[in-house]
Structures are given as C-alpha cells and as structure tokens.
Amino acid sequence: MRTRRTGGLAAFVAASTLVLVAGCGMTGGPQQGQTPHGGMGSRSPGTTSGTATPSAGAGTALPQGDEPADLDPADLTTEIDNEYWPMEPGTQWVYQETDETGQELRVVVTVTSETKDVANGVTARVVRDTVTRRGDVVEDTFDWYAQDSEGTIWYLGEDTAEFEDGEVSTTEGSFEAGLDGALAGVIMPGDPVVGAAYRQEFYRGVAEDNGEVLSLDEQAEVPAGHYDRALLTKDTITIEPDVLEYKLYAPGVGPVLTLGVSGGAGREELTEVGTVPAEVAAAAGTTPLGERYEE
C-alpha cells in the first residue's frame, strides 16, 4: 500500500479546495452513485469530538512509529467488514490516476479469495493492486490485510514489483510483518475519531507510512458518483517528510479519492466499483505479479 506520487496541476488545485472544505465541515444528503456490493459492516462510524487515540482492538492502542504491535492471531480474521473499507472477496475498485508527466494510469484493486499466512502468525486477506499505463503493467502488488475483533483493519505487508518494458525493475517497498523487524500497521480504525493518529506500516528505512483522521463528514465528487459522510485522512511518510496526501473513504465503499499536495501532487479517483466472478477473484490472488488475471 505504498503512497504513489503523481503529477497534475488540476489535482493540486482540487486538493487545496478539499482542505478548505474539510475546514468548513460541510455536510450533505444521502449518498449517490454507489454500486451495491457485499461486505458492508454495521459498526458505527464513531463521533467527531475529541483527539484521544482510540482503542485499536483487543485492548491495545493504535500503534505509533516503531512501537511493537502485540497482535493475537486468534483475534484477527480475513473477513473484513469495516464500514469505511469493506473487503468482500470479489469486490473490485477501478481508479483513474495521473502520473508526474500528465499521463493517465489505470489502477485496479481486487479483493481476492486467497489468504496468506504472514510471518507474525496472522492469516491475512490478499488484495491485488495493479497499475497499468496504456495497457502495460507498471506496478503490481499483493497487499495483506486482516481485521481485529474491534473492526480495525491491520496492514501486514506487501509483495510489490515495478515494471519497465515488461521486466521487473524493482521490488523496493516489499515487506512482511514479523520478518526483519517489519511491523503491522493500521489502515482504518474500527471506531475512528477525529485526531486519531497511527502508523500504517513500518519497515525501517523502507516503509514508514502514517495516517491521521481529520474529519468524518466530508464530500467527494468522482466519476463513480457523489459521496457524503466521507472520512478524511492525512497521510505522511516519516522517511519522506515532503510527501503529504489526503484520502477520502466513503461509508460502504472504501477509498474514493486521493489527493497529493506535496512531494508530487496528483489525483486518484474512483471510476467504478463492483464484483468480479469467483474465478477472477481466485486468479487475482494466484497469478504472478505482472501477468494478467482477467481479460
């Protein structure tokens, strides 16, 4: 789940607008433009008051920096139904992104039917994230997630590769919680509140991403539709202090809009969300990185 730095003047303007909207705390009516799918949880999205760091599940606080995460594998499941990012196997999100040269990228994220036994003892759901430019794969990743009994989504690592002319150019950024000092992080708290801050991943010098909840009542307008009551996060990277992104998560849908405002401004917006056939969900989790798993 590495942060991708992309370009585009329009994205920077849009991001500045988003900051103003977040500051005003705008509200809206019922959500529009969502494609129904399974996996939506029934947990409350929490309140917007206070800045205390909430429980992350199993009585532990949200992890910071290189603090150890004392996870009980028995407390985690591959059935992920957090309201802000439900991951029902077969769910697929398609995004449009702009790179630093202004070229468009297509990002396809698929919740596979596969699981992975991570080195720290947790069994995780495998989610595939494939980036293509003009039909050619430029980055392909297996991400590993699990959810605890309080609804918090944990990020357990990734197997990632970047490609040039069909060949792997780097696997930098790959890590697995429990190996070589790498630690699990939080992608979405089970009961998010404004001010909640947490590490998203930690592998010293390689993957040190952080998140903070800024608001629970925002709006996002993307090709997939208009979304209200969106959760807004501020994402940073400890080892790349000039990088700053804002991300919006819509209830019952997941990530709908990412805006980079520093370190390479860009925009990644949801164009569609739906469900793929069982055989595609299975192939997404087993087909080698860089190879096609669906037509």
Stockholm file with secondary structure:
# STOCKHOLM 1.0

chainA/1-295         MRTRRTGGLAAFVAASTLVLVAGCGMTGGPQQGQTPHGGMGSRSPGTTSGTATPSAGAGTALPQGDEPADLDPADLTTEIDNEYWPMEPGTQWVYQETDETGQELRVVVTVTSETKDVANGVTARVVRDTVTRRGDVVEDTFDWYAQDSEGTIWYLGEDTAEFEDGEVSTTEGSFEAGLDGALAGVIMPGDPVVGAAYRQEFYRGVAEDNGEVLSLDEQAEVPAGHYDRALLTKDTITIEPDVLEYKLYAPGVGPVLTLGVSGGAGREELTEVGTVPAEVAAAAGTTPLGERYEE
#=GR chainA/1-295 SS CCCCCCCCHHHHHHHHHHHHHHHHTCCCSSCCSCCCCSCCCCCCCCCSCCCCCCEEETTEECCCTTCCCCCCGGGEESCBCCTTSCBCTTEEEEEEEECTTSCEEEEEEEEEEEEEECTTSCEEEEEEEEEEETTEEEEEEEEEEEEETTSCEEEEEEEEEEEETTEEEECTTCEETTSTTCBCEEEECSSCCTTCEEEEEEETTTEEEEEEEEEEEEEEEETTEEEEEEEEEEEEETTCTTCEEEEEEETTTEEEEEEEEESSCEEEEEEEEEECCHHHHHHHHHSCTTSCSCC
#=GC SS_cons         CCCCCCCCHHHHHHHHHHHHHHHHTCCCSSCCSCCCCSCCCCCCCCCSCCCCCCEEETTEECCCTTCCCCCCGGGEESCBCCTTSCBCTTEEEEEEEECTTSCEEEEEEEEEEEEEECTTSCEEEEEEEEEEETTEEEEEEEEEEEEETTSCEEEEEEEEEEEETTEEEECTTCEETTSTTCBCEEEECSSCCTTCEEEEEEETTTEEEEEEEEEEEEEEEETTEEEEEEEEEEEEETTCTTCEEEEEEETTTEEEEEEEEESSCEEEEEEEEEECCHHHHHHHHHSCTTSCSCC
//
